[in-house]
């Protein structure tokens, strides 16, 4: 029961995170957003380690670090890409595409891991791909979507990064490996990344803006959801947690129209609905 509640909270937090991130991406310059994004994630992830695995501080195991590095780098670049996607495109359109990473997990599993793939899975992958192509056609510019094609392109790139991150996480095997070790090394890398963007701001004419509550909230909601997702997996079977948490893209689609006042036409509604349902079915088939 605890795992189910946590999974529902994850879906809510991820959807709220995308909406608030979309809002701040249009109010702050990218460099400031990236700096605060990585700094907030550093604080959240290292706080989790401090609370539950304090003994990790002061340790460094090259074997563990090198195994987690591909996962961390994919996540790091995904954090950059999502900002470009939600700034340029309508969130109600790009969010379902970004959430459709199981499509690429199926392809990577088939090609790299030699996993068995059913005709139904292949059919769903084809349907989602067709819907993404249809969404990309005849996209019009607006205040909510200054460059919709660029938004779709970067949402697909984000989907690629998340898929590869999932693949790397599946393929690593280290004895006594825990999620806290992943957070520990993530915290280190994110801290370095936040310093990097802080130096860019100091060395260029850009100004370092003071963070307000909206900015901190936008940068912090998603990683809090990530932490709860890990705890949900530790409490409940993946077959329950993954499908429930994947509902976040449906919530994002609703919130983007209510909060961001985005307007979508019938063609977009159909494609978005088909992508969300097909992704949900893919996840259920994959984890069942």
Secondary structure, 3 states (H helix, E strand, C coil): CHHHHHHHHHHHHHHHHHHHHHHHHCCCCHHHHHHHHHHHHHHHHHHHHHHHCHHHCCCCCHHHHHHHHHHHHHHHHHHHHHHHHHHHCCHHHHHHHHHHHHHHHHHHHHHCCCCCCCHHHHHHHHHHHHHHHHHHCCCCCCCCCCCHHHHHHHHHHHHHHHHHHHHHHHHCCCCCCCHHHHHHHHHHHHHHHHHHHHHHHHHCCCCCCCCCHHHHHHHHHHHHHHHHHHHHHHHCCHHHHHHHHCCHHHHHHHHHHHCCCCCCCHHHHHHHHHHHHHHHHHHHHHHC
